[in-house]
Amino acid sequence: MDQFIGFVFFIVMALAGFWCLTFLIGILPYWLTAGVAELNGKINADVDPEDVRSKKLYEQEGIEVLYQK
């Protein structure tokens, strides 16, 4: 029984280690470089922030505000 539990523990640790290495080598550098590129304006450079921003109710087209506190 001890040998089986040790084998299961080894398999679980190997899978966790494989997942961590895959995450750190494959995905994390992409997030870092994409974040740096976006901060420097290389990604989404042609998007106007005003077009993306959620407009207030009174700024929206075709809406009439009857009461505003």
VEXNU-217640 format. One line per field, with one value per residue: x, y, z of N, C-alpha, C in turn; residue in one letter; residue number from 1. Coordinates in nm, 2 decimals. Last residue first. Layout:
N
neast	c(X|...)
nnorth	c(Y|...)
nup	c(Z|...)
caeast	c(X|...)
canorth	c(Y|...)
caup	c(Z|...)
ceast	c(X|...)
cnorth	c(Y|...)
cup	c(Z|...)
residu	c(a|...)
num	c(NUM|...)
//
This chain:
69
neast	c(-3.03|-3.24|-3.49|-3.49|-3.29|-3.32|-3.13|-3.00|-2.67|-2.55|-2.51|-2.67|-2.54|-2.19|-2.03|-1.74|-1.48|-1.42|-1.40|-1.20|-0.97|-0.94|-0.70|-0.45|-0.31|-0.33|0.01|0.20|0.21|0.35|0.16|0.17|0.42|0.39|0.20|0.33|0.54|0.38|0.24|0.46|0.57|0.35|0.33|0.57|0.71|0.50|0.34|0.52|0.59|0.34|0.28|0.50|0.43|0.19|0.28|0.46|0.28|0.12|0.32|0.40|0.16|0.14|0.37|0.30|0.08|0.21|0.38|0.19|0.08)
nnorth	c(6.35|6.38|6.27|6.20|6.18|6.00|5.86|5.88|5.80|5.88|6.06|5.98|5.75|5.74|5.48|5.30|5.33|5.31|5.56|5.68|5.56|5.43|5.23|5.19|5.05|4.79|4.77|4.97|5.12|5.03|4.87|4.66|4.56|4.47|4.27|4.09|4.01|3.88|3.68|3.53|3.43|3.26|3.04|2.88|2.86|2.85|2.64|2.42|2.41|2.34|2.09|1.94|1.95|1.81|1.56|1.49|1.48|1.26|1.05|1.05|0.96|0.71|0.59|0.61|0.44|0.20|0.16|0.12|-0.12)
nup	c(-1.05|-1.31|-1.52|-1.79|-2.06|-2.35|-2.60|-2.84|-2.73|-2.40|-2.20|-1.99|-1.90|-2.01|-2.20|-2.15|-2.40|-2.66|-2.76|-2.61|-2.69|-3.02|-3.15|-3.26|-3.07|-2.98|-2.91|-2.87|-2.64|-2.42|-2.31|-2.49|-2.45|-2.19|-2.23|-2.40|-2.23|-2.02|-2.17|-2.26|-2.02|-1.95|-2.13|-2.14|-1.89|-1.70|-1.80|-1.81|-1.54|-1.43|-1.55|-1.45|-1.18|-1.18|-1.28|-1.07|-0.85|-0.94|-0.94|-0.67|-0.55|-0.67|-0.55|-0.28|-0.28|-0.35|-0.12|0.08|0.00)
caeast	c(-3.00|-3.10|-3.46|-3.60|-3.29|-3.35|-3.18|-3.13|-2.75|-2.58|-2.42|-2.71|-2.67|-2.30|-2.09|-1.88|-1.53|-1.42|-1.50|-1.34|-1.02|-0.97|-0.83|-0.55|-0.27|-0.44|-0.11|0.21|0.13|0.42|0.19|0.04|0.39|0.49|0.17|0.21|0.57|0.47|0.17|0.37|0.64|0.38|0.23|0.49|0.78|0.61|0.28|0.45|0.69|0.41|0.19|0.49|0.56|0.20|0.19|0.51|0.38|0.06|0.25|0.49|0.21|0.03|0.36|0.41|0.06|0.11|0.44|0.28|0.00)
canorth	c(6.40|6.36|6.31|6.29|6.16|6.13|5.84|5.83|5.86|5.79|6.07|6.11|5.74|5.76|5.61|5.29|5.37|5.19|5.47|5.73|5.52|5.55|5.23|5.26|5.19|4.88|4.69|4.89|5.16|5.12|4.99|4.74|4.61|4.57|4.38|4.16|4.08|3.99|3.79|3.60|3.53|3.37|3.14|2.90|2.87|2.95|2.77|2.47|2.44|2.46|2.20|1.96|2.01|1.95|1.64|1.50|1.58|1.39|1.09|1.08|1.09|0.81|0.60|0.68|0.58|0.25|0.18|0.24|0.00)
caup	c(-0.91|-1.28|-1.38|-1.73|-1.91|-2.28|-2.46|-2.84|-2.83|-2.51|-2.31|-2.06|-1.96|-1.91|-2.19|-2.14|-2.26|-2.58|-2.82|-2.59|-2.56|-2.94|-3.08|-3.34|-3.09|-2.96|-2.93|-2.99|-2.74|-2.51|-2.23|-2.48|-2.58|-2.22|-2.14|-2.45|-2.35|-1.99|-2.10|-2.36|-2.10|-1.87|-2.12|-2.25|-2.02|-1.69|-1.77|-1.93|-1.64|-1.39|-1.57|-1.59|-1.23|-1.13|-1.35|-1.20|-0.85|-0.91|-1.07|-0.78|-0.52|-0.70|-0.69|-0.32|-0.24|-0.44|-0.26|0.08|0.00)
ceast	c(-2.89|-3.07|-3.31|-3.56|-3.39|-3.37|-3.20|-3.19|-2.89|-2.68|-2.46|-2.62|-2.71|-2.43|-2.19|-1.94|-1.69|-1.49|-1.52|-1.44|-1.17|-1.03|-0.84|-0.69|-0.37|-0.41|-0.22|0.09|0.14|0.34|0.27|0.07|0.26|0.46|0.27|0.18|0.45|0.50|0.26|0.29|0.56|0.47|0.27|0.40|0.70|0.68|0.39|0.39|0.62|0.51|0.26|0.40|0.55|0.32|0.18|0.41|0.44|0.17|0.18|0.42|0.31|0.09|0.25|0.41|0.18|0.09|0.34|0.35|0.09)
cnorth	c(6.50|6.43|6.28|6.34|6.26|6.10|5.98|5.81|5.80|5.85|5.98|6.13|5.87|5.76|5.62|5.44|5.36|5.21|5.34|5.63|5.57|5.51|5.36|5.27|5.26|5.02|4.79|4.80|5.08|5.16|5.09|4.87|4.70|4.64|4.50|4.28|4.15|4.07|3.90|3.71|3.60|3.47|3.27|3.02|2.92|2.97|2.87|2.61|2.49|2.50|2.34|2.08|2.03|2.02|1.78|1.58|1.60|1.50|1.23|1.12|1.14|0.95|0.71|0.70|0.66|0.40|0.24|0.27|0.13)
cup	c(-0.91|-1.14|-1.36|-1.60|-1.86|-2.13|-2.40|-2.71|-2.83|-2.60|-2.43|-2.18|-2.04|-1.98|-2.07|-2.11|-2.26|-2.45|-2.74|-2.65|-2.54|-2.81|-3.00|-3.28|-3.17|-2.98|-2.90|-3.02|-2.87|-2.63|-2.33|-2.41|-2.57|-2.35|-2.17|-2.36|-2.40|-2.11|-2.06|-2.29|-2.21|-1.95|-2.05|-2.24|-2.13|-1.82|-1.77|-1.91|-1.77|-1.49|-1.54|-1.62|-1.37|-1.18|-1.31|-1.29|-0.99|-0.91|-1.05|-0.90|-0.62|-0.66|-0.73|-0.47|-0.29|-0.41|-0.35|-0.05|0.00)
residu	c(k|q|y|l|v|e|i|g|e|q|e|y|l|k|k|s|r|v|d|e|p|d|v|d|a|n|i|k|g|n|l|e|a|v|g|a|t|l|w|y|p|l|i|g|i|l|f|t|l|c|w|f|g|a|l|a|m|v|i|f|f|v|f|g|i|f|q|d|m)
num	c(69|68|67|66|65|64|63|62|61|60|59|58|57|56|55|54|53|52|51|50|49|48|47|46|45|44|43|42|41|40|39|38|37|36|35|34|33|32|31|30|29|28|27|26|25|24|23|22|21|20|19|18|17|16|15|14|13|12|11|10|9|8|7|6|5|4|3|2|1)
//
